[in-house]
Amino acid sequence: MVWSSAWLSGFAAADDVLDALQDWAELHEVVAADADTATTVDIPARGEPAGHPAALLAALRRTGAGPGRLVLPVAGDVRGLGQTVQFAAEALHTGEAAVHGTLGLVPETVADGVLRWTVFGLGAAPPGNPVALGEAEHELTGAMRVAAGLLTELGVARHRAGVREELRDRLAAQTKVRWPEGMPQRALRVLQRATEVSVILDLAGEDEPGGALSASAATKREQALRPLFDAVRIARCAAIDEAVRTLSNQSGRV
């Protein structure tokens, strides 16, 4: 979405956008959620052979979509999705969506190395719920500090062999992502920190309860992790918002 927004603002070439998609999946498919949307955006409807990401870029340009916005919904927090029920339901199911004006995009892994983007017509652009990057960064740092003591007390991953190496390998795999030239450094820093925290949370969630056998300890661990999950979501959205805003305001044209 950062790339598509940079392209829409004339700050990135279409080929660069399509090349960058390979960082997320080897193959990308594009379909419209229904026949009406398919007609509007000129993309095959679900059930038909999928279209190419280049068709999605053309649809964004043709519909005057404007800069995009990342939404990471969870149960109890679906802000930014708008009133289109099907879009909201599918975005909540995958936990991720992008909003480009009156178009909603939901990515879903449908096979090994294959990411499908489903395009929804939203009727009206959903209102955003922007959080300042500085505030999001502060909350992420604070949540890390508060949870660190609880995680140490509970001994999360204490008995997991090779956890440091596993953490390093997972982090390396998730940070091999290209960004457009001119990406703001503070947004990159927050995205990097959020990725680090996310990898730690994934490991903590997978950890066998060797150091926290009791139900009360498991509940305490869940309570320690929950605010971190929320802080990571908010930080990622804020960083992407900042990046899109910065790139969209650039005066250079490709």
Wavefront OBJ file of the C-alpha trace (Angstrom):
o trace
v 0.000 0.000 0.000
v 2.931 2.339 0.599
v 4.130 1.486 -2.896
v 0.725 1.961 -4.507
v 0.338 5.319 -2.775
v 3.806 6.386 -3.923
v 2.864 5.360 -7.474
v -0.423 7.241 -7.362
v 1.443 10.373 -6.276
v 3.942 9.947 -9.126
v 6.827 9.095 -6.805
v 7.351 5.477 -7.933
v 7.184 3.653 -11.240
v 4.627 0.905 -11.846
v 7.392 -1.634 -12.519
v 8.952 -0.812 -9.151
v 5.617 -1.450 -7.431
v 5.159 -4.790 -9.169
v 8.734 -5.828 -8.381
v 8.332 -4.895 -4.707
v 5.284 -7.172 -4.406
v 7.650 -10.131 -4.713
v 8.853 -9.405 -1.164
v 5.445 -10.519 0.131
v 4.656 -13.395 -2.245
v 5.935 -14.923 -5.456
v 2.577 -14.599 -7.205
v -0.198 -12.031 -6.715
v -3.756 -12.434 -7.979
v -6.483 -9.794 -8.110
v -10.248 -10.384 -8.088
v -13.320 -8.257 -7.428
v -15.639 -9.229 -4.597
v -18.788 -9.104 -6.759
v -20.015 -8.511 -10.302
v -20.818 -4.825 -9.772
v -17.348 -4.080 -8.434
v -15.816 -6.140 -11.241
v -17.567 -3.939 -13.796
v -16.561 -0.726 -12.035
v -12.878 -1.550 -11.636
v -12.506 -3.792 -14.720
v -11.117 -6.697 -12.722
v -12.394 -10.310 -12.922
v -15.001 -11.244 -10.321
v -14.441 -14.048 -7.839
v -14.938 -17.408 -9.513
v -13.347 -16.202 -12.751
v -9.644 -16.468 -13.665
v -7.857 -13.897 -11.521
v -6.377 -10.695 -12.882
v -2.857 -9.259 -12.645
v -1.749 -6.657 -10.065
v -1.167 -4.194 -12.922
v -4.941 -4.184 -13.440
v -5.364 -3.154 -9.805
v -2.984 -0.239 -10.230
v -4.955 0.861 -13.286
v -8.207 0.585 -11.315
v -6.822 2.729 -8.491
v -5.798 5.405 -10.982
v -9.054 5.250 -12.936
v -11.272 5.557 -9.862
v -9.239 8.414 -8.392
v -8.532 6.336 -5.311
v -5.887 8.582 -3.789
v -3.393 7.576 -1.051
v -4.068 4.364 0.844
v -4.488 3.506 4.486
v -3.621 0.318 6.379
v -6.241 -1.240 8.651
v -5.402 -4.101 11.028
v -8.761 -5.039 12.563
v -9.297 -7.400 15.469
v -12.392 -8.442 17.363
v -13.534 -5.417 19.308
v -11.661 -2.941 17.131
v -12.851 -2.629 13.533
v -12.316 1.102 13.199
v -11.505 2.299 9.710
v -13.402 -0.420 7.843
v -16.591 1.520 7.162
v -20.102 0.164 6.759
v -19.657 -2.435 3.992
v -20.460 -5.614 5.889
v -18.759 -8.124 3.600
v -15.557 -6.097 3.409
v -15.470 -5.671 7.185
v -16.096 -9.381 7.763
v -13.359 -10.541 5.397
v -10.900 -7.925 6.633
v -11.541 -9.040 10.202
v -11.043 -12.681 9.170
v -7.631 -12.001 7.624
v -6.688 -9.331 10.154
v -5.495 -6.944 7.452
v -6.905 -4.648 4.782
v -6.088 -1.543 2.803
v -8.450 1.306 2.018
v -7.889 3.435 -1.083
v -10.690 5.982 -1.138
v -13.891 4.081 -1.987
v -12.063 0.811 -2.658
v -11.193 -1.754 -0.004
v -8.510 -4.399 -0.569
v -8.197 -7.616 1.431
v -5.087 -9.787 0.980
v -5.294 -13.525 1.609
v -2.764 -16.310 1.140
v -4.571 -18.906 -0.980
v -1.637 -21.242 -1.717
v 2.049 -21.504 -0.988
v 3.598 -18.334 -2.393
v 0.282 -17.038 -3.766
v -1.395 -13.912 -2.377
v -4.863 -12.964 -3.602
v -6.172 -9.402 -3.360
v -9.955 -9.036 -3.267
v -11.299 -5.614 -4.222
v -14.490 -4.295 -2.619
v -16.528 -1.266 -3.594
v -17.228 0.673 -0.401
v -19.648 3.279 -1.675
v -18.027 5.966 0.466
v -14.531 6.312 1.833
v -14.479 5.077 5.471
v -13.312 7.649 8.011
v -9.772 7.173 9.195
v -8.634 6.894 12.787
v -5.138 8.378 12.627
v -2.721 8.058 15.523
v 0.332 10.320 15.566
v 3.534 8.404 14.932
v 5.177 9.814 18.042
v 2.278 8.701 20.204
v 2.282 5.225 18.665
v 6.041 4.888 19.150
v 5.716 5.973 22.779
v 2.937 3.446 23.409
v 4.962 0.646 21.803
v 7.993 1.462 23.953
v 5.877 1.680 27.080
v 4.097 -1.605 26.406
v 7.443 -3.328 25.875
v 8.719 -2.007 29.187
v 5.620 -3.049 31.134
v 5.444 -6.534 29.610
v 9.166 -7.254 29.852
v 9.058 -7.786 33.589
v 6.033 -10.079 33.381
v 7.544 -12.134 30.570
v 10.757 -12.525 32.539
v 8.790 -13.541 35.633
v 6.836 -16.138 33.662
v 9.956 -17.523 32.003
v 8.558 -17.356 28.469
v 10.823 -19.330 26.104
v 13.287 -19.990 28.943
v 13.340 -23.701 28.151
v 13.104 -23.403 24.363
v 16.371 -24.535 22.815
v 17.949 -22.209 20.255
v 15.414 -19.453 20.821
v 17.901 -16.664 20.115
v 18.902 -18.167 16.772
v 15.261 -18.769 15.870
v 14.410 -15.192 16.725
v 17.285 -13.912 14.590
v 16.293 -16.047 11.586
v 12.627 -15.067 11.741
v 13.480 -11.405 12.066
v 15.844 -11.571 9.099
v 13.125 -13.188 6.988
v 10.578 -10.497 7.847
v 12.819 -7.494 7.289
v 13.767 -8.267 3.669
v 11.243 -5.769 2.386
v 11.927 -2.963 -0.078
v 10.428 0.476 0.404
v 10.154 3.424 -1.993
v 12.948 5.952 -2.166
v 12.199 8.767 0.244
v 10.601 6.530 2.877
v 10.752 8.546 6.146
v 13.370 7.140 8.503
v 11.274 7.478 11.632
v 8.480 5.429 10.078
v 11.032 2.791 9.083
v 12.389 2.704 12.626
v 8.919 2.194 14.107
v 8.114 -0.532 11.566
v 11.384 -2.286 12.435
v 10.661 -2.162 16.154
v 7.096 -3.359 15.628
v 8.418 -6.278 13.563
v 10.877 -7.208 16.304
v 8.126 -7.177 18.915
v 5.793 -9.149 16.654
v 8.382 -11.906 16.155
v 8.938 -12.116 19.911
v 5.187 -12.335 20.484
v 4.881 -15.134 17.936
v 7.607 -17.086 19.696
v 6.054 -16.417 23.090
v 2.695 -17.646 21.846
v 4.222 -20.845 20.469
v 6.282 -21.560 23.566
v 5.351 -24.730 25.396
v 4.271 -23.937 28.965
v 7.417 -25.370 30.499
v 7.943 -22.387 32.761
v 4.278 -21.520 33.240
v 2.382 -24.724 33.904
v -0.528 -23.398 35.919
v -3.703 -21.941 34.450
v -3.187 -18.759 36.434
v 0.322 -18.334 35.020
v -0.943 -18.923 31.474
v -3.647 -16.303 31.999
v -1.098 -13.882 33.379
v 1.091 -14.432 30.344
v -1.832 -13.743 28.009
v -2.569 -10.533 29.880
v 1.073 -9.505 29.538
v 1.080 -10.071 25.781
v -2.286 -8.534 24.884
v -1.259 -4.854 25.213
v 1.826 -5.581 23.131
v -0.272 -6.982 20.297
v -2.394 -3.828 20.369
v 0.664 -1.574 20.493
v 2.193 -3.359 17.499
v -1.001 -2.934 15.437
v -1.293 0.754 16.259
v 2.402 1.401 15.613
v 2.305 -0.298 12.225
v -0.749 1.655 11.114
v 0.739 4.936 12.317
v 4.057 4.269 10.574
v 2.347 3.394 7.292
v 0.125 6.483 7.569
v 3.202 8.645 8.071
v 5.010 7.031 5.138
v 2.020 7.447 2.816
v 1.556 11.061 3.877
v 5.236 11.861 3.335
v 5.535 10.135 -0.037
v 2.229 11.545 -1.278
v 3.410 15.054 -0.478
v 6.602 14.691 -2.481
v 6.778 16.986 -5.469
v 9.012 14.754 -7.598
v 7.499 12.829 -10.473
v 8.719 9.640 -12.110
l 1 2 3 4 5 6 7 8 9 10 11 12 13 14 15 16 17 18 19 20 21 22 23 24 25 26 27 28 29 30 31 32 33 34 35 36 37 38 39 40 41 42 43 44 45 46 47 48 49 50 51 52 53 54 55 56 57 58 59 60 61 62 63 64 65 66 67 68 69 70 71 72 73 74 75 76 77 78 79 80 81 82 83 84 85 86 87 88 89 90 91 92 93 94 95 96 97 98 99 100 101 102 103 104 105 106 107 108 109 110 111 112 113 114 115 116 117 118 119 120 121 122 123 124 125 126 127 128 129 130 131 132 133 134 135 136 137 138 139 140 141 142 143 144 145 146 147 148 149 150 151 152 153 154 155 156 157 158 159 160 161 162 163 164 165 166 167 168 169 170 171 172 173 174 175 176 177 178 179 180 181 182 183 184 185 186 187 188 189 190 191 192 193 194 195 196 197 198 199 200 201 202 203 204 205 206 207 208 209 210 211 212 213 214 215 216 217 218 219 220 221 222 223 224 225 226 227 228 229 230 231 232 233 234 235 236 237 238 239 240 241 242 243 244 245 246 247 248 249 250 251 252 253 254
